[in-house]
Amino acid sequence: MIDRVLDFLTGRAAPAPTESGDELELAVAALLIEAARMDDSFDAAERATIERLLAEKFDLPPAEVHELVGAAEAAVRHSTQFFPFTQQICRRIEPEARAHIIEMMWEVAYADGVLDPHEDMLLRRIAGLIAVPDRERMIARKRALEKLAAKGVDGGAN
């Protein structure tokens, strides 16, 4: 099943006629992995944040979260573009709910306490690709920073 999803997302195979939540979960996980990797340092805090966010968003047990993160890492390694991931989000998530994906990405970007310019650029790009307006992107950033502050994490809001 994971191979089928990877084939679809990396362009090696056409989509199956029926869609499952797995493709959406993998697309969201892949974008979160991209956010973590943007500063060339994918640390334990970022991984823990990704796992927590995926578990909360998709109501997954730890074993499935680990499998999903592994599959997303493989998908990111084999893909040279964001389009397969953002296309899934645009097709499967209502426009007004897409800002939550951006908020999740902000949480990952700030998980290590610093926002790298490359992470900021990625967030702008992904927001544009999934049709989240700048205002909503910035509101999502503010919510992510507020969550971090509530947990006692310094987000280094640049």
DACOR-V431229 format. One line per field, one symbol per residue. ss: DSSP state (a for helix, b for strand, c for the rest). burial: I if it has 16 or more other ideal C-beta (glycine too) atoms within 10 Angstrom, else O. A space follows every 10 residues. Layout:
ss=???
burial=???
This chain:
ss=caaaaaaaac cccccccccc aaaaaaaaaa aaaaaaaccc cccaaaaaaa aaaaaaaacc caaaaaaaaa aaaaaaaacc ccaaaaaaaa aaccaaacaa aaaaaaaaaa ccccccaaaa aaaaaaaaac cccaaaaaaa aaaaaaaaaa cccccccc
burial=OOOOIIIIII OOOOIOOOOO OIIIIIIIII IIIIIIIIIO OIOOOIIOII IOIIOOIIOI OOOOIOOIIO IIIIIIOOIO OIOIIIIIIO OOIOOOOIII IIIIIIIIII IIOOIIOOIO OIIOOIIOII OIOOOIIOOI IOIIIOOIOO OOIOIOOO
